[in-house]
Amino acid sequence: MGAKLTTNEAAAAVAISRITLQRWLSANKLRGAPKLVVGKDGRAIRLWSTADIAALRKLKEEIYRQGQGRRNDRVALRKKGGNR
């Protein structure tokens, strides 16, 4: 079993911000590492494994296409006649 990374460290490992990683988790784009409750106050943290980091890297590659920046789904929807 390898070393576990915090959310900040996991984001830094794939060169994104912690806020971006949290947004992806909130939007259910990524399953993420399981939450662990620590301390008496019930705070939850995530410890990311190497497999979790690999999944995060794969998601980043899908969103930030090589040399093309991030994918813009709104433009694609407008071209198809979507609501946005």
Secondary structure, 3 states (H helix, E strand, C coil): CCCCECHHHHHHHCCCCHHHHHHHHHCCCCCCCCEEEECCCCEEEECECHHHHHHHHHHHHHHEECCCEECCHHHHHHHHCCCC
